[in-house]
Amino acid sequence: MNQLLLQNILSVVALSATLLKGGMDVAMPDKNIDGPFFLVNRQHAIHEAYVPEVRTVNATGMRQAMRDEAATALEEMFQAAKADKAGLSTVSGYRSYAKQATIYARKHKTAGQEVADSLVALPGTSEHQLGLAMDLAQKGGSQLSSGFGNTKAGQWVNANAYRYGFIVRYQKGQEDVTGYAFEPWHVRYVGKAYAKAIFDSGLPMESYVSAHRLEIYEFLIQQTSEVRP
């Protein structure tokens, strides 16, 4: 038996064993918390102890932090927006579990649970804890409002963020899927390939992830059936 054939057989055996154990979830990109495509929402929470490695973003606005890969991409996006006269400001980036708990409790106290749930993530369910999200405003601004979507800066972000690896995470008309009201200011880093795919699909991240996972399952199962000794 030649070496290549042996490697193929061993790969199939290993893959089949993984599938049978239900371990494919671990291999999915949306399950890798240290990768840019990790899905977090009310159904997929982050542990209280999770703290990513972040750095300060070198961009106009409030002093905020993100993971290095996301921060570099955001800096490039800010430069491009500036060149197109659609200047941006950072408002809120990485938040710890404790910080998110404080923000949620404050909104719950002032507006009630229903409003709080539609606007603020419960602690452990915020993309900000991943270090991959940033809330934006027009250059010089700091207010987060749906009106941002009607500004030149907001329209630029909606049309161009994917070019730098970001998606506008909570789009209008997707509230029933995402669980949140329209937030044109909230961008999430997922990497350029996924950002373009999600942008082109018009789907919320939850729906795209479900479709993508199915494609991966089908592809891997196909590989096990195609390789023969």
Summary of the structure (lengths in Angstrom):
residues: 229
radius of gyration: 20.0
end to end distance: 9.1
largest distance: 71.4
contacts: 695
relative contact order: 0.15
helix: 53%
strand: 12%
